Amino acid sequence: MPTPTQRLPRFRRNGAELRAFQLTTRDLDIIREVARHRFLSSPQITALVVGAPAQILRRLQCLFHAGYLDRPRCQLDYYHAGGSRAMVYGLGSRGAGVLRQKLNLPFSRMDWDTKNRRVRRIFLEHSLMTAEIMIVFELACRASESRVKFILPEEISRSPAASPSKRQPWHLWRTTLNGKPQTLIPDGVFILEYAGETEGKNRRLCFVEADRGTMPLVRSRGTVSCIERKLRLYTQLWKSGQFAGTSGVNRIQVWIVTESAGRALNMKQAFANLPAGKGLFHFTTLGELKDPGVSFSDF
């Protein structure tokens, strides 16, 4: 390891310093969390993984230089501009191999390091916001003393008890709009399971849309991406009922989370008359979600 006066490079691996590096159980937890979110910042990782933050930060450095994690280079300009910024991590090629071999997770053999180098800043920022929303829900459920359980749908799909009909591709849904087949790809998907409710009807399938204010609310052409089009696709999915009964799910919720209270209010007003089910859409901000007074069991 480097001496106190030396610093390892931020974006160039120095594997020679880490020949004695050995993976721990917590390292596997870190790699798995980064993989399922695509990208995570160091504060997001320390929030999710059990352990002292300072120790986790040291392990993140080791995991990067050993090739298990990667640091996308599109964040380089954060540091060129001066000041301090939390480091962002993605899955490295060796990390994907570990997930396949030790945890039997279906991560491809592609060169993840090269894939990460092709990522642009706008995609990175959107991924981090989506991850932050998912993390808020997960941590709130952990704090609920088992009243509400946070479940990743792929955990159900991988279960040996899951029948082929229940192995839904959770991040890709087929629906229609104006009589034409369409594909709906949410930013994030998770399930909330409520204790005390009837089994088989106690799970809600939640979709996340992370809005950074770059997409217009409405466009004159219905075939072009906009917030209204996405909401109409979700409405059609709700009307189809194809989610009903899937792994105990009897209700869906769509969380449209933005950074601005004004934009959230504009959305709520603009789409107030959309013919959707009660409680289908929730327009809010990341700040409101993080409010300690918010109880997701109320929704």
C-alpha positions in Angstrom: 0.0 0.0 0.0 1.2 3.6 -0.5 3.0 5.4 2.2 1.3 8.4 4.0 3.0 10.8 1.6 1.9 9.0 -1.5 -1.4 9.0 -3.3 -2.7 6.4 -5.6 -4.0 7.8 -8.9 -7.7 8.5 -9.1 -8.4 7.1 -12.5 -5.4 4.9 -13.3 -5.2 1.5 -11.6 -2.0 0.6 -9.6 -2.5 -3.1 -9.2 1.1 -3.6 -8.1 0.3 -1.9 -4.8 -2.4 -4.5 -4.1 -0.9 -7.9 -4.8 -2.0 -9.2 -1.4 -5.6 -7.9 -1.8 -8.2 -10.5 -0.8 -12.0 -10.2 -1.2 -14.1 -10.1 1.9 -17.9 -10.8 2.4 -18.4 -7.0 2.7 -16.5 -6.5 -0.6 -19.0 -8.8 -2.3 -21.8 -6.8 -0.8 -20.3 -3.6 -2.2 -19.8 -5.1 -5.7 -23.3 -6.4 -5.7 -24.8 -3.0 -4.7 -22.8 -1.2 -7.4 -23.8 -3.7 -10.0 -27.6 -3.6 -9.3 -27.6 0.2 -9.4 -25.2 0.5 -12.4 -23.4 3.5 -10.7 -23.2 4.6 -7.1 -21.3 7.4 -5.4 -19.2 6.7 -2.3 -21.8 8.2 0.1 -24.5 6.1 -1.5 -22.4 2.9 -1.0 -21.7 3.7 2.7 -25.4 4.3 3.2 -26.3 0.9 1.8 -23.5 -1.3 3.1 -23.1 -2.2 6.8 -19.8 -1.0 8.3 -17.8 2.0 9.3 -17.8 4.6 6.4 -14.0 5.2 6.7 -13.3 1.4 6.3 -15.7 1.1 3.3 -14.0 4.1 1.6 -10.7 2.3 2.0 -12.1 -0.9 0.5 -13.6 1.1 -2.4 -10.1 2.3 -3.3 -8.7 -1.3 -3.1 -11.6 -2.7 -5.2 -10.9 -0.1 -7.9 -7.2 -0.6 -8.1 -7.7 -4.4 -8.0 -10.1 -4.1 -11.0 -13.4 -5.2 -9.2 -14.9 -1.7 -9.5 -14.4 1.0 -12.0 -14.4 4.8 -11.8 -16.1 6.2 -14.9 -13.9 8.8 -16.6 -16.7 11.2 -17.5 -16.5 12.5 -13.9 -12.9 13.7 -14.5 -14.1 17.2 -15.2 -15.5 17.4 -11.6 -11.9 17.4 -10.4 -10.5 19.6 -13.1 -12.9 22.3 -12.0 -11.3 22.2 -8.5 -12.9 21.5 -5.2 -14.0 18.1 -3.8 -16.6 15.7 -5.1 -17.6 12.2 -4.0 -16.2 9.5 -6.2 -18.6 7.5 -8.4 -18.1 3.8 -9.0 -19.3 1.3 -11.6 -18.9 -2.4 -12.0 -15.4 -3.5 -13.2 -14.8 -6.6 -15.4 -13.3 -8.6 -12.5 -16.3 -7.6 -10.4 -18.7 -9.0 -13.0 -16.7 -12.3 -13.0 -16.9 -12.5 -9.2 -20.7 -12.0 -9.3 -21.0 -14.8 -11.9 -18.8 -17.3 -10.0 -19.4 -16.7 -6.4 -23.1 -15.4 -6.4 -24.3 -17.0 -9.6 -25.6 -13.7 -10.9 -26.2 -13.3 -14.6 -23.6 -10.6 -15.5 -22.2 -10.9 -19.0 -18.5 -11.4 -19.9 -18.3 -8.0 -21.7 -15.5 -5.6 -21.0 -17.2 -3.5 -18.4 -14.3 -1.1 -18.1 -14.5 -0.2 -21.8 -18.3 0.1 -21.4 -17.9 2.5 -18.5 -15.5 4.7 -20.5 -18.2 5.3 -23.1 -20.6 6.6 -20.5 -21.5 10.3 -20.8 -22.0 12.7 -17.9 -25.8 13.1 -18.5 -26.3 9.3 -18.2 -24.2 9.1 -15.1 -26.1 11.9 -13.4 -29.4 10.3 -14.3 -28.3 6.9 -13.0 -27.1 8.5 -9.7 -30.4 10.2 -9.2 -32.4 7.0 -9.9 -30.1 5.2 -7.4 -30.7 7.9 -4.8 -34.5 7.5 -5.1 -34.2 3.7 -4.8 -31.9 4.1 -1.8 -34.3 6.4 0.0 -37.1 3.8 -0.3 -34.8 0.9 0.8 -33.5 2.7 3.8 -37.0 3.9 4.9 -38.1 0.3 4.7 -35.2 -0.9 6.8 -36.2 1.7 9.4 -39.8 0.6 9.4 -39.2 -2.3 11.8 -40.5 -4.8 9.2 -43.8 -3.0 8.6 -42.8 -2.4 5.0 -40.3 -4.7 3.2 -38.2 -3.5 0.2 -37.9 -6.2 -2.5 -36.0 -6.2 -5.7 -38.2 -8.0 -8.3 -35.2 -9.9 -9.7 -34.8 -11.6 -6.3 -38.3 -13.1 -6.9 -37.4 -14.0 -10.5 -34.3 -15.9 -9.3 -36.2 -17.8 -6.7 -36.3 -21.6 -7.4 -40.0 -21.4 -6.5 -40.7 -18.9 -9.2 -42.6 -20.4 -12.2 -41.6 -19.4 -15.7 -44.8 -17.3 -16.0 -43.7 -15.3 -13.0 -40.2 -14.5 -14.3 -41.3 -11.2 -15.6 -38.7 -9.0 -17.3 -39.3 -6.3 -14.7 -37.4 -3.5 -16.5 -39.2 -3.9 -19.8 -43.0 -3.9 -20.2 -45.1 -4.3 -23.4 -48.2 -2.2 -23.7 -50.0 -0.2 -26.4 -50.7 3.5 -27.1 -53.3 4.6 -29.6 -53.6 1.0 -30.7 -49.9 0.5 -31.5 -47.5 -1.7 -29.5 -45.1 0.1 -27.3 -42.2 -0.7 -24.9 -42.1 0.9 -21.5 -38.7 1.0 -19.7 -38.9 2.4 -16.2 -35.8 4.0 -14.6 -36.2 1.8 -11.6 -38.4 -1.0 -10.3 -39.0 -2.4 -6.8 -41.7 -4.0 -4.7 -43.1 -2.9 -1.4 -44.5 -5.7 0.8 -46.8 -4.6 3.7 -47.0 -6.6 6.8 -50.5 -7.3 8.2 -52.1 -7.2 4.7 -53.6 -10.4 3.1 -51.0 -12.6 1.6 -51.2 -12.5 -2.2 -52.5 -8.9 -2.0 -49.9 -7.3 0.1 -47.4 -6.3 -2.5 -47.2 -3.1 -4.6 -45.1 -2.9 -7.7 -43.4 0.5 -7.8 -41.9 2.2 -10.8 -39.4 5.1 -10.6 -39.0 7.9 -13.1 -36.1 10.2 -12.2 -36.8 13.6 -13.8 -33.9 16.1 -14.1 -35.9 18.7 -15.9 -34.5 17.8 -19.4 -37.6 16.3 -20.9 -40.6 18.5 -21.9 -43.9 17.8 -20.2 -45.9 17.7 -23.5 -45.1 17.6 -27.2 -47.4 18.2 -30.1 -46.4 14.9 -31.6 -47.5 11.9 -29.5 -44.8 9.7 -30.8 -41.9 11.8 -29.4 -40.7 11.3 -25.9 -42.2 13.6 -23.2 -43.5 13.2 -19.7 -47.1 13.0 -20.9 -46.3 10.1 -23.2 -44.6 8.1 -20.4 -47.6 8.6 -18.1 -50.0 7.5 -20.8 -47.9 4.3 -21.2 -48.1 3.7 -17.5 -51.9 4.3 -17.6 -52.2 1.7 -20.3 -50.2 -0.7 -18.3 -52.4 -0.1 -15.3 -55.6 -0.6 -17.4 -54.2 -3.9 -18.9 -53.9 -5.4 -15.5 -51.0 -7.6 -16.7 -49.1 -7.1 -13.5 -52.0 -8.4 -11.3 -51.2 -11.5 -9.4 -47.6 -11.5 -10.5 -45.7 -12.5 -7.3 -48.5 -11.3 -5.1 -48.7 -7.8 -6.7 -52.2 -6.3 -6.8 -51.4 -2.6 -7.3 -48.8 -0.4 -9.1 -47.5 3.0 -8.2 -45.4 5.3 -10.3 -43.1 7.7 -8.5 -42.1 10.7 -10.7 -39.3 12.4 -8.7 -37.8 15.7 -9.7 -35.3 18.1 -8.3 -37.6 21.1 -8.2 -40.8 21.6 -6.2 -42.1 24.0 -8.9 -41.7 21.3 -11.6 -43.4 18.7 -9.5 -46.3 21.0 -9.0 -46.5 21.8 -12.7 -46.6 18.1 -13.5 -49.3 17.5 -10.9 -51.5 20.3 -12.4 -50.7 19.5 -16.0 -51.7 15.8 -15.6 -54.5 16.1 -13.1 -57.1 15.0 -15.6 -55.2 12.0 -16.9 -57.6 9.0 -16.7 -55.6 7.0 -14.3 -56.3 5.0 -11.2 -56.4 6.6 -7.8 -52.9 6.8 -6.3 -51.2 5.6 -9.5 -49.0 8.7 -9.9 -47.0 10.4 -7.2 -45.3 13.6 -8.2 -42.7 14.7 -5.6 -39.1 15.9 -5.1 -36.0 14.1 -3.9 -36.0 16.5 -0.9 -39.6 15.6 0.0 -38.8 11.9 -0.2 -35.9 12.3 2.2 -38.1 14.1 4.8 -38.0 12.0 8.0 -41.7 12.6 8.5 -42.7 10.8 5.3 -44.2 7.4 5.8 -44.5 5.3 2.7 -47.0 3.0 4.3 -49.5 5.9 4.0 -49.5 5.7 0.1 
